[in-house]
């Protein structure tokens, strides 16, 4: 009888050991899987931050080209700071192509070709051509960011975060479209027309309304430059009794403030996602470019 009890106890003890081992293996696997997913998410968001840096440089480069065009400085000499930024951009692109998923590599390679073509051909661009090419490259990078964010959220099965992102993403694109129409109006609509200022104001109000939607949805603190000032700043522009070229230049510089504001609000979206996923990202809401159009920078 005693022997039988000892056997039962040994059997129970053995099962307890097996159960404990299985539990430890399960916990270990879950921990390993979680750490692997978190590491993958962090790598993907590092790519997103690098892509944001590319956008910042392309915007900087567009302003540099704009300055050279309006000052009739058509020589091929490139400012030293732009050379350094171009070199850093090429290095970043090489890293991105190396790290990219197989599905994304072709898009990154196309982006590299477009940027290389931009650097070669930009001295021969008109203002309109420069705006269009830089804008197309920025849009290309934006779609790459969208692909990386969407795939990372779907892989991590973050459905709620994905739905939140899908709500705000089209608002950002529509804001950029309105900014493009604003800049198109500056160059193509006759300044003498009574509807010139009214049409420009309509685009500003549309951008203001769309950024207001992002501000209401986002969990982040709005940027330092409040969207309410966009319209106020526009109303300060003197449309009458001013040289046409000076007016266009003032409107273009104002459009830079709009562009900075749009991308600051887009950064709110990225920060929302990073918070939901417990991902570390730099303080990208402070990365607006300081551009003095009176200096060759």
N, C-alpha and C positions, 0 to 999 in steps of 0.2 A: 504493500500500500504506500509506504514511504517512498519507495523507488518510483512508483507511478507518479506521485506528486512532484518529485524532483524532475522527472521527465517533462511534466506539464509546465513547471516553472521554467525549465530550460527552453522549452518551445516558445513560451510567451516572451522570454527574454530575447530569444533569437529574432522573433517577429518584431519586437520593439527596436532592436538594433537595425533590422532591415528597413523598418518604417522611418527611423531616424536618418539613415543613410539616404533613403529616397527623398525625404524632406529637404535634407541639406543639398542634395544634387539639384532638386527643383529650385530651391532658393538661389543656389549658385548660378543655375542656368538663367533664371529670371534677371538676376543682378547683371550677369554678363550681357544678356540681350538688351537690357535697359541701357547699360553703359555704352554698348555698341551703337544703339540707336541715337543716344545723346551725342556721341562722338561724330556720327554721320551728320546729324542735324547741325552741329557746330561747324563742321567742314563746309556744309552747304551754305550756311549763313556767312561764313568767311568769304565764300565766292560772291554772295550777294553784296557784301561790303566792298569787295574789290570792283564789282561792276558799278557800284555807286561812285567809286572813285573815278572810274572811266567816264561816267557821265559828267562829273565835275570838271574833268580835264577838257572834254569835248566842248562844254559850255564856255570854259575859259578860252579855249582855242578859237571858238567862234567870235568871241569879243575881240580877241587879238586881231583876227582877220578883218573884222568889221572896222577896227581902228585904222588898219593899214589901207583899206579901200577908201574910206572917207577922207583920209589925209593924202591920197594919191601917192602913197609910198608903195610902189609896185615892184621894188627890187626884191630879189630872192633871199636877201640876208635875213636870217631868223634870229630873234633875240635869244640870248643865252639861257634865260629862264624857261623859254618855250622849248629849247633844245633839251634841257634837262627833263622837263615834263614829258616830252615825247619819248625819251629814252626809258623813263620809268613806266610809261604806258605800255611800251613794247614788251618790257620785262613782265609786267602784270598780265598781259595777254598770253604770253608764253606759259606762265604758271597756270592760268585759267584753262588753257587748252589741254595741258598735261593732266590737270585734276578733274576735268569735266567728265560727266558720264558719257558713255558711248553715244547715246541719243542726242546729246547736246554739242558734241565736238564739231559736227559740220557747221552749226550756227556760229560757233566761236571762230572757226576758220574763215567763214564768210565775213564776219565782223572785222577780222584782222586785215583781210584784203581791202575792205571798204576804207578802213582807216589809213592803210598804206597809200591807197589811191588819193585820199584826201590830202595827205601830207605832200604828195607829188604835184597835185594839180591846183591846190588852193591859191598859189600866187596869180593864177590866171582867172580866178572866179570873179564874177560880178557880185554885187551885194546880194541880189536875189538868189543867185546860184549858191553862194556861200551859206545863206540861211537854209536853203532847201537841203543841201548835202549834210550839213551838221545836224539839222533836225531829223533827217532820215536815220543817221547813225545813232542818235539819242533814242529814237523810237526802237531801233533794233536792239539796243542794250536793254531798254525797258521790257521788251518781250522776253529777252533772255532771263531777266530777273523774275518775270512772271512765271516762266517755265520752271525755274529752280525752286521758287517758293511753292508753287502748286504741287510739284512732284514730292517735295519734302513733307508737306502737310498731309498729302494722301498716303505716303509711305508710313508716316507716323500715326495714321488713322486719327488725325485731329480734325474731325468733321466740323465741329463748332467754329474752330479758328479758321478753317477753310471757307466756311460760309461767310464769316465776318470779312475775310480778305476779298472774297468775290463780290461783296457789296461795295467795297471802297475802291477796288482796282479800276472799274470803268469810270468812276468819277474823276480819277487822276488823268486818265487818257482823254476824257472829254474836256478837262481843263486845259490840257496841252493843245488840243485841237482849237479851242477858243483863243489861246495865245497865238497860235499860228495864223488864225484869221485876223487877229488884231494886227500882227506884223504885216500880213498881206495887205490889209487896208491902208496902213501907213504908206506903202510904196505904190499902190495901184489906183487908189481912189483919188480923184482930183481934190486938192486942198481947198479950191474955191467953192466946192459944193457945200450947200447948207447942211447936208446929211453927213458930212465927213466926221465931225466931232460926235454927232449923235450915234453913228454906227460904232465908232471906237468905244464910246461909253457903254453901248449895249454889250459888247464883248467883255468889258471889265465887270459889269454887273453879273454877267453869266458866270465868270470865273469866281467872283466873290460868293455867289450863291452856292456853287459847287464845293468850294473850300469850306464853306459854312457847314455843309452836310458832313464832310469828313471830321470837322471839329466836334460836331454833335455825336458822331459815332465813336470816335477815338477815345481811348482811356488815358491818353497822354495830355500833358499841359500844352496848350497851343504855342506856336512860335512867338518869339519876341516881337516880330513885325506883325501886328494884328491885321486881319483881313479888312477890318473896317476902314483902315487908312488907305487902302487901295483906291477907293473911289474919291476919297478926300484929296489924295495926292493928284489924281487925274484932273479934278476940278481946278487945281492950282495952275495947270498948264495954260499958257496964253496962246489961243489959236488965232488971234487977230493981231495985226500990226507987228508981225514977227517974220523974219526971213524964213523962206520955205525950208531951206536946208537945215537951218538951226532948229526949226520946229520938228522936222523929221528926226533929227538927232536927239532932241529932248524926249520925243515919244519912244524912240528906241531904247534910250537909257531907262525910261520908265518901264518899258517892257522887261528889262533885266530884273527890276524889282518884282514884277509879277512872276517871272520865271523862278527867282529865288524862293518866293513864297510858296509856289506850287510844289517845289521839291522839298521844302521844309515840311509841308503837310504830307507828302508822300512818305517822308521819313517817320512821321507819326504812325503810319500804318505798319511799317517794318518794326518799329519799336513795340507796337501792340502784339505782333506775332512773337517777337522775341520774349516778351514778358509771359505770354501764355505757354511757351515752350521752355521757359527757364534757360534761355540762350543768352550768352553774353555778347553784346554788341557795343561798339564805341559810341560816343555821344554824337551821332551823326546829325542831330538837329542844329549843330553849330558850325556846319561845314560850308556855309554859303561863301561864295568867292567874293573877296573884296577887290573891286576892279575900279581903278582910277583911269578914266578915259583920256586923261591928259598925260599919262605916263606910258612908256613902252614896256608893259609888263605882261 
